[in-house]
Amino acid sequence: MAKKVENIQVVQALLTYDTIAEASKHLGVHPSTITKRKQDKDFKKLYEEQQRKQLEIATKQLEATITQAVKTIKTIMLDEANTPQIRLNASEMLLRNTLKYNERTNVLERLNELEEMIKDNERNN
């Protein structure tokens, strides 16, 4: 009799292991079991939800370290004991990433404004 595994177990294995073969080995099922599940609409939805949750957790963990990362780069940039090239690299990294952050923030703000405008138009029509 084939081993029964819940969809959530398959999803967790797929998010943990690099390949279907590794995930199936961990679960003790044939790789085709996972391949078949991946074609199911409900499974796909669950997988995408879990993947999104995992990404949100990782993003929050990264966001929690941003302040320390900036402090580290700033310390390297201002430390006159470092070579000019190292200080310049730190400066360039700080500027480049600040510009990227500002660009993304501006785009998101504009997108939110456009979405609000669309909602207002839909309500008024």
GICORUR-V462641 format. One record per residue. BURIAL is I if it has 16 or more other ideal C-beta (glycine too) atoms within 10 Angstrom, else O. Layout:
# GICORUR-V462641
[[BURIAL] [BURIAL]]
This chain:
# GICORUR-V462641
[[O] [O] [O] [O] [I] [O] [O] [O] [O] [I] [I] [I] [I] [I] [O] [O] [O] [O] [O] [I] [O] [O] [I] [I] [O] [O] [I] [O] [I] [O] [O] [O] [I] [I] [O] [O] [I] [O] [O] [O] [O] [O] [I] [O] [O] [I] [I] [O] [O] [I] [O] [O] [O] [O] [O] [O] [O] [O] [O] [O] [O] [O] [O] [O] [O] [O] [O] [O] [O] [O] [O] [O] [I] [O] [O] [I] [I] [O] [O] [O] [O] [O] [O] [O] [O] [O] [I] [O] [O] [I] [O] [O] [O] [I] [O] [O] [O] [O] [O] [O] [O] [O] [O] [O] [O] [O] [O] [O] [O] [O] [O] [O] [O] [O] [O] [O] [O] [O] [O] [O] [O] [O] [O] [O] [O]]
